[in-house]
Amino acid sequence: MVVRITMPWIIQKIPHVYMYTIIFILFASGLMMLVVSPDPAVRLAGMSVAELGTAMAEMTFLSQSAFYSHVTKSAFAAGIGVGSVIGPLYYTGKITVFDLDMSTDRQLKCS
């Protein structure tokens, strides 16, 4: 008899405090890789790590919204959607409109 373990069962076994810590580490390391490195391959890896953190955050926080009303789920979905659109647009506009040749150190100081 083969027992298959699927992802939701694994996620339910991990305490939420550890999940929050993992999500924070993924976000922070992904964004640092994205901002600090001049190498496009490392930036792409940083984007992948940050998106993994986003996916884990969605699984964790959306599963907790089962205990709340429909408005909570709508607000969560709207916040994720708006953040996914506004964040990159803000960063792109800040770099291209205000200073075309901004170094990495200066980008970290301005953000």
C-alpha positions as CSV (number, residue, x, y, z in Angstrom):
1,M,0.0,0.0,0.0
2,V,1.4,3.4,-1.1
3,V,0.6,6.4,1.0
4,R,0.8,9.7,-0.9
5,I,1.4,12.9,1.0
6,T,0.0,16.0,-0.7
7,M,1.1,19.6,0.0
8,P,-2.0,20.7,2.0
9,W,-1.4,17.9,4.5
10,I,2.2,18.9,4.9
11,I,1.3,22.6,5.3
12,Q,-1.3,21.8,8.0
13,K,1.3,20.0,10.1
14,I,3.7,23.0,10.3
15,P,2.9,25.5,13.1
16,H,1.9,29.0,11.9
17,V,4.8,30.7,13.7
18,Y,7.3,28.7,11.7
19,M,5.4,29.4,8.5
20,Y,5.5,33.1,9.2
21,T,9.3,32.9,9.8
22,I,9.8,30.9,6.6
23,I,7.7,33.4,4.6
24,F,9.6,36.3,6.0
25,I,13.0,34.7,5.2
26,L,11.9,33.9,1.7
27,F,10.6,37.5,1.1
28,A,13.7,39.1,2.6
29,S,16.3,36.9,0.8
30,G,14.5,37.1,-2.5
31,L,14.2,40.9,-2.4
32,M,17.9,41.3,-1.4
33,M,18.9,39.0,-4.2
34,L,16.8,41.1,-6.6
35,V,18.0,44.5,-5.5
36,V,21.7,43.9,-4.7
37,S,22.9,41.7,-7.5
38,P,23.8,43.1,-10.9
39,D,23.7,39.6,-12.4
40,P,20.4,38.9,-14.3
41,A,20.5,35.2,-13.4
42,V,20.7,36.0,-9.7
43,R,18.0,38.5,-10.0
44,L,15.8,35.9,-11.7
45,A,16.5,33.5,-8.9
46,G,15.7,36.3,-6.4
47,M,12.3,36.8,-8.1
48,S,11.6,33.1,-7.9
49,V,12.4,33.0,-4.2
50,A,10.2,36.0,-3.5
51,E,7.4,34.5,-5.5
52,L,7.8,31.2,-3.5
53,G,7.3,33.3,-0.4
54,T,4.2,34.9,-1.9
55,A,2.7,31.5,-2.7
56,M,3.4,30.2,0.8
57,A,1.9,33.4,2.3
58,E,-1.2,32.9,0.2
59,M,-1.6,29.3,1.3
60,T,-1.1,30.2,4.9
61,F,-3.2,33.3,5.2
62,L,-6.0,32.1,2.9
63,S,-6.4,28.9,4.9
64,Q,-6.9,31.0,8.0
65,S,-9.6,33.1,6.4
66,A,-11.9,30.0,6.5
67,F,-12.7,31.2,10.1
68,Y,-13.8,34.6,8.9
69,S,-16.5,36.1,6.7
70,H,-16.6,36.4,2.9
71,V,-15.5,40.1,3.2
72,T,-12.2,38.9,4.6
73,K,-11.4,36.7,1.6
74,S,-12.4,39.5,-0.8
75,A,-10.1,42.0,1.0
76,F,-7.2,39.5,1.0
77,A,-7.6,38.8,-2.7
78,A,-7.9,42.6,-3.5
79,G,-4.8,43.4,-1.4
80,I,-2.7,40.7,-3.1
81,G,-3.8,41.9,-6.5
82,V,-3.3,45.6,-5.9
83,G,0.1,44.9,-4.3
84,S,1.2,42.8,-7.2
85,V,0.4,45.6,-9.7
86,I,1.3,48.8,-7.8
87,G,4.7,47.5,-6.3
88,P,6.5,46.9,-9.6
89,L,4.9,50.0,-11.2
90,Y,6.1,52.2,-8.3
91,Y,9.6,50.7,-8.4
92,T,9.9,51.0,-12.2
93,G,8.5,54.6,-12.2
94,K,10.9,55.6,-9.4
95,I,13.9,54.3,-11.2
96,T,13.0,55.4,-14.8
97,V,11.4,58.8,-14.1
98,F,13.5,60.2,-11.4
99,D,17.0,58.9,-12.1
100,L,17.9,56.9,-15.1
101,D,21.4,55.9,-13.9
102,M,20.8,54.9,-10.3
103,S,23.4,52.5,-8.7
104,T,22.4,49.7,-6.4
105,D,23.6,51.4,-3.3
106,R,21.6,54.5,-4.1
107,Q,18.5,52.3,-4.8
108,L,18.8,50.8,-1.4
109,K,19.1,54.2,0.2
110,C,16.1,55.7,-1.6
111,S,13.7,52.8,-0.9
